[in-house]
Amino acid sequence: DTEVTQTPKHLVMGMTNKKSLKCEQHMGHRAMYWYKQKAKKPPELMFVYSYEKLSINESVPSRFSPECPNSSLLNLHLHALQPEDSALYLCASSQDVTVNEKLFFGSGTQLSVL
Amino acid sequence: GENVEQHPSTLSVQEGDSAVIKCTYSDSASNYFPWYKQELGKRPQLIIDIRSNVGEKKDQRIAVTLNKTAKHFSLHITETQPEDSAVYFCAASAYGNKLVFGAGTILRVKS
């Protein structure tokens, strides 16, 4: 299985809602990532988990809260988002964060904040 | 930190022609250079990558070249087909550091 699976594929939420994005991989990868991508722009790194521990937070606002329940799962909890947070949220995984390894991306969650 | 510049921002070619996209990087410690293809509405997919101990790598119609002295690397696509139309991102990273992406190139292959 070389897939990174993300749910939901689309999400519309109001600025007062709380929602969660989910990501799963079964490749035995020990590094998992959240990226944010605006249309026709490169992915922007948000968070990196290495061996289930948060290793990088790219100064992301606290309204985004990551969680790694186990080595296969990664969640992104959303609360009190702003319209400018509307974007494609991509999860990715790689074998190990300390070695330059191939990143496998999920299909993403297209988020719209109203 | 690392900075990656990518050119051109858009590229239109006739089907069957070659396409070349160039990237320059700033950190001489960078040693891993992947290229991602992203079709409209889809995930970025790794199409080829190269490490700093190699000057060139080929995979069928796709090749990547690396010039460490000049700190630039290029993607070459030969015999382009309509399905090659997508946004292409180059990236660079040093050992243990995060991947830094270029701004992307929109490639259009006209049939």
HADDOCK unambig.tbl for C-alpha pairs under 7 A between the chains (distance, minus, plus):
assign (segid A and resid 41 and name CA) (segid B and resid 103 and name CA) 6.20 0.50 0.50
assign (segid A and resid 41 and name CA) (segid B and resid 104 and name CA) 6.73 0.50 0.50
assign (segid A and resid 42 and name CA) (segid B and resid 89 and name CA) 6.99 0.50 0.50
assign (segid A and resid 42 and name CA) (segid B and resid 101 and name CA) 6.24 0.50 0.50
assign (segid A and resid 42 and name CA) (segid B and resid 102 and name CA) 6.86 0.50 0.50
assign (segid A and resid 42 and name CA) (segid B and resid 103 and name CA) 5.70 0.50 0.50
assign (segid A and resid 42 and name CA) (segid B and resid 104 and name CA) 6.41 0.50 0.50
assign (segid A and resid 97 and name CA) (segid B and resid 96 and name CA) 6.37 0.50 0.50
assign (segid A and resid 98 and name CA) (segid B and resid 95 and name CA) 6.91 0.50 0.50
assign (segid A and resid 98 and name CA) (segid B and resid 96 and name CA) 4.22 0.50 0.50
assign (segid A and resid 99 and name CA) (segid B and resid 95 and name CA) 5.95 0.50 0.50
assign (segid A and resid 99 and name CA) (segid B and resid 96 and name CA) 5.41 0.50 0.50
assign (segid A and resid 100 and name CA) (segid B and resid 32 and name CA) 6.39 0.50 0.50
assign (segid A and resid 100 and name CA) (segid B and resid 95 and name CA) 5.92 0.50 0.50
assign (segid A and resid 100 and name CA) (segid B and resid 96 and name CA) 6.44 0.50 0.50
assign (segid A and resid 105 and name CA) (segid B and resid 43 and name CA) 6.22 0.50 0.50
assign (segid A and resid 105 and name CA) (segid B and resid 44 and name CA) 6.34 0.50 0.50
assign (segid A and resid 105 and name CA) (segid B and resid 45 and name CA) 6.97 0.50 0.50
assign (segid A and resid 106 and name CA) (segid B and resid 43 and name CA) 6.22 0.50 0.50
assign (segid A and resid 107 and name CA) (segid B and resid 42 and name CA) 6.00 0.50 0.50
assign (segid A and resid 107 and name CA) (segid B and resid 43 and name CA) 4.67 0.50 0.50
assign (segid A and resid 108 and name CA) (segid B and resid 43 and name CA) 6.79 0.50 0.50
